[in-house]
Amino acid sequence: MDKLLTLLEDNARMPNEQLAVMLGKSEEEVAAAIAGYEKDGVIHGYKTLIDWEKAGRDLVTARIEIRVSPKKDRGFEEIAETIMEFDEVETVYLMSGGYDLALTVTGKTFKDVALFVAHKLSPLDSVLSTATHFVLRKYKERGFRVVGEERDERSVTLL
Amino acid sequence: MINYETILSNKAKTIKPSGIRKFFDIAAEMDDVISLSVGEPDFKTPWQIRDAGIRSLEKGKTWYTANAGLAELKVEICRYLKNHFDLSYDPKTETMVTVGGSEGIDICIRALVNPGDEVIVVEPCFVSYAPIAELTGGKVVPIATKAENHFRLTASELRAAITDRTKLLILPFPNNPTGAVMRREHLEAIAEVLRGTDIMVLSDEIYAELTYGDERHVSFAELDGMWERTILINGFSKAYAMTGWRLGYACGPAPIIKQMLKIHQFAIMCAPTTSQYAAIVALRECDDQIVAMRDQYDMRRRLLVSELNKLGLTCFEPEGAFYVFPCIRSTGLSSDDFCRQLLETRHVAVIPGTAFGESGEGFVRVSYSYSISHLMEALRRIGAFLKDLKSKQTEESV
């Protein structure tokens, strides 16, 4: 029933009644499937994509690349779990390539983020180095166009 | 001063302009119109198809192709028709590439119809058949399909329309605007009427890939004895979301394709070269994308049918294309008034059924080639419109 998941991914607020119609299932079946996905952690939760800039709230986002020394037996798990605990951190990924962990960090100002890196991240034992890249402009986020508006350019020429 | 009225072709002058123009002029003035009126996919052409077009330009493939189209493309078209619909055509003599399905329709009618010949047009339908038949001097004989038959052509309706002057039957299924499809048994009944006659069939199957449910689309040319009388029109616009590339094809018996090709080469030389290179990749690599787009349309279709029925605009379940054709008689309005009032008060654009033939009166065409959130907003507005209308009508009756 992964069609349900793809529908929900883009339309999290769609009522079960309409989801059921679109999938040719009963409302009960859809409700049960969603409950199952939530229980199994297939669905982690539901969030809203907000353009905070438009909403008038100051928000600075940075991508931080970290090189760490992995711990014996636990590899990168321990440091990743430590970093996850910070509220400033939105995403933590283990990466292939030239560095180990990639973070997305948000703060109100550049200084907030810089202080977070200097005071919380860099002092951690296994952190060897950090590289902080500030986001200047968002164009697309989670599949949605953030910059400008997508205009329907189709014009009815005949029918 | 030249009086153009006296010098213009009488035939051109008598063609009626498309009746929906005025709606779009109104809609163009509004800034928050939610449109459900467009007759083309909302998807962009899949990336690898676009890329193939770009690459052909980079390589400098900017010349005309052979009149009938690139040999490689015709081979792919025939392979596709064999795999998808079990149809056999010779790429060299029975297949030609056209500028959209529209050109195929045009040259097919022009290659077959003599002045006075009768052309049966199954309505409601795409708007171009009748004007082209009339330009050719043919006499258009409309058959109005009925909602109670799910807008399918029936054998008895066809039999009643046939005379000894009947030259051509235009069979437009899956249908724009009704979304009706003809399943094998329905086509078989039509074939039975035609067997033993010399009546030709233009089967416009441009929406063939957009058929919903477990059964695949059946081409009219598949049926016993029908291949020899059928000119199959298909193309890339709807299945591959390639409307702007203007690319279609026609397949049929060699003697007919030969005459169509003659008109094509004098009128237009060849179909766009870039589009032809792109289409080769479409046919070779994009079966999965067709299915993905069809799945999307199918979900929207179910949503619209269910919600419109709930609002009291009954619609039979369309099984093809990307349109629903709800009946609006319960509102007491004509199709034209319904569309005008809906546009003026709630800024939602749908198309009156009458734009597709007189038999479309009492219906409107609603396209679902739009995102789900767009459809939901449109449905909300239509619901509000119907509520207003009801309270207004109650007030008046008091």
Interface residues (C-beta under 8 A of the other chain):
Chain A: K3 L7 D10 N11 M14 Q18 V21 M22 L23 G24 D152 R154 V156 L158 L159
Chain B: S18 I20 F24 S35 S37 V38 G39 E40 D42 F126 V127 S128 N176 P177 D295 M299 R300 R302 L303 S306 E307 I351 A355 F356 I372 S373 M376
